[in-house]
Amino acid sequence: MNAGGQPVEIEDSEAVAFRFQSGMLGSFQGGYYVEGGASHTGMTLWSSRGWMKLSGRRGSDGSVRSFQWYSTHPEAPHGVQTESDQGGTNAYQLFVQAAIDAARGARPAPLTPQDSLHVLDVIFGGYRASETGIAQTIPVSIQ
């Protein structure tokens, strides 16, 4: 239920592809789907020596998070490595609680002002890329 009591028929979905200065590639995708209150997020990073993938899904049947990775490093385990978590602690809820605790003065903020500004630079860079069709360079501002 929302504050006005009227149903909101909106789905939100996003996808961003990115390349790091080092040449490593990545993608982020996520979405909130009104039907059943489900959400899905994922991020994948690819490098010349392997990849890693974080994903999460929340729906009426519960939450599932997983982490997969693969490496060609000689000392790495062979094959795709997978770790899954059924339910448990919700990272977003922990982040919100940390922000509330910081506002109360009970602990430091979970992000510095510089970190927060960099997050906004990345988000608005994605918007500019979508609007213009031109890849955006995001300056490295985190020290």
Summary of the structure (lengths in Angstrom):
residues: 143
radius of gyration: 18.2
end to end distance: 42.0
largest distance: 58.0
contacts: 294
relative contact order: 0.09
helix: 25%
strand: 38%
